[in-house]
Amino acid sequence: MKEYTVLVTWDEEAQVWSAISDEIPLALESGSLDALIERVKMATPEILELNGKEDSKIRLFFKAERQALVV
């Protein structure tokens, strides 16, 4: 089973979550974290296939980052 890490970050200005992974390669956005994770899960097999990295089983690790300014 091949494992990939996806970094998920919140863009306060654009009000969207962004997912990136150089391993897959992948760059997606969504207003909802849950929706973004589903988009990544749906897109990953196709992107890997297009890049000649087909795997029968894939495990995705999501690492989320969100900054908050406390005044």
GITASUL-V949724 format. One line per field, one symbol per residue. ss: DSSP state (H for helix, E for strand, C for the rest). phi: phi as a letter, one per 40 degrees, with the letter a starting at -180 (. if undefined). psi: psi as a letter, one per 20 degrees, with the letter a starting at -180 (. if undefined). A space follows every 50 residues. Layout:
ss->???
phi->???
psi->???
This chain:
ss->CEEEEEEEEEECCCCEEEEEECCCCEEEEECCHHHHHHHHHHHHHHHHHH CCCCCCCEEEEEEEECCCCCC
phi->.cbbbbcbbcbcccfbcbbbaccccaabbacbccccdccccccddccccc bgbcbcbbbbbbbbbacbcbb
psi->pppqppppqpoggilqpppqphhgqqorqqipgghggggghhhggggggh jklpqhppppppoqppqppp.
